[in-house]
């Protein structure tokens, strides 16, 4: 009986990845092809993230490149902080906010649109809270 290849399951700390993603700077590289540049908030290194129409994303960071089994199994999709930063950037443009979850059941309980980023990370999106300006507060106080 032939043994099937199974990618190594890793436990991800989704909330720490989400926090790390907040420190990255995201720039649109080529919107026609879903390509973004991410400048790491920690190292200052620049990475390229490609967003797939199917919902996942790939990155050329060292961590993603070491996950060759995931790259083969999931057509290059990975769940590093750089991909989470890009999805947050896209969501903000749509007036939404991203939350990362390590437990798919926990993500499902949010009753919100979700994207499975593989590697044990699921993103959910929700409407972003309205940001009030000083003028808004003066109007509200009348």
N, C-alpha and C positions, 0 to 999 in steps of 0.2 A: 504494500500500500504506500503510495507516494505522499509525502508530507507537504502540505501547502505552506507557502510563505505567509507568515503573519507579522505585520509591522510591530515593533516594540511599542507597547502602551506606556505612555509616560503620564505622570500626574502633574498637571499644570496648576499653578497658583494664579487663577484668572484675575483676581482683584489686584495682586501686585503687578501683573502685566498691564492691567488697565491704568494703574497709577503711574507706572514707568512710561506708558504711551503718552501721558499728558505732558511730559517734558520734551517730546519730540516736536520738530517743526516739519510740517507737510507742505510741499509745493506741487502744483500740477505740472507734470512733465509733458504728457501727450494725452489729452482727454479722449481723443478718438479711439485709443487703444487701452484706456484705463491704466495709464502708467503715471506713477507718482514718485517724487523724490522725497525721502525722509532723512532729515538731518537729526542724528541722535543727540538728545539732550545731555547725555552723559559723556560720550566720547567725541562728539562733533563729526563723527564719520557720516558719510552720505550713502544711503542705500536706495535701491530701486524696488518699488512694490508694484506688481501688476495685478489688477483686480479682474477677475474672471466674470463673464456675464452670468455664469452659473452660480455666482455668489461667493466663491472663495477668493483667495489672493496668495500670491507667491512673493518671496523676498529673497534678496541675494546676500543677506547677512550671514555671518559665520554659523550661527546656530541653525538657521534654516538649511544651509548647505550640508551640515553634518547629518541632517535627518533624511538621508537618501531613501530610506524605506518609505517615509511619508511622501517624498517627492514622487516616487514610483506609484505608490498606492493611490494617492489623491491628486494625480496630475500636477504636482508641484505646489499644491496648497499647503500653507503652514500657518501657525498661530503664534507669531512672535509679536513683540510690542510694536514693531514697525507697521505690521498689517492692521493691528488694532487702532493705531494712530490714524491710519488712512481711512478706515471705516468711520472713525469719530469725525474726521474732517468732512467726509461725504455727508454724514448725518447732519452735521451742523449747517451745511448748505441747504438742507431740507427742513430746517427748524426742529431737528431731533437731536437726541443724545444717546450714546451707546453705553451699555453696561455689559461687563464680561462675567461669565459664569463657568465654573468648572463642573457643575452638576447639571446635566440636561434636564432633569426633573425640576430642579430649582428654576431654571430658565423658562421652562414650560409654564410654571405656576405664575409667571409674570403676565401671561395673557397678552403678549406683545409680539410684533414681528421679530423673527429671529434668523440668524445665520449661523450654521455650524462651521466653524473655522478649522475643524479637525484638531488633532492633538489634544482632545478633551476640553476645548474651549468653545462655548456658544455665546454669541453676542445677541442681545436684545436691544431694540430701540424704543424710545418713548419721546413724546413731545418735550422739547426743551422748555424749561421754565422761562416765563417772560422776564426780560431784564428791564427794570425800571430806571428811568433817568431822573435827575434832580427835578426837571420840569414836570415829569409825571407825578412826583410826590407833592409838588406845589399845587397841581391841579386837584389831586385827591384830597388835599387838606381843606379845600374851599367848601 
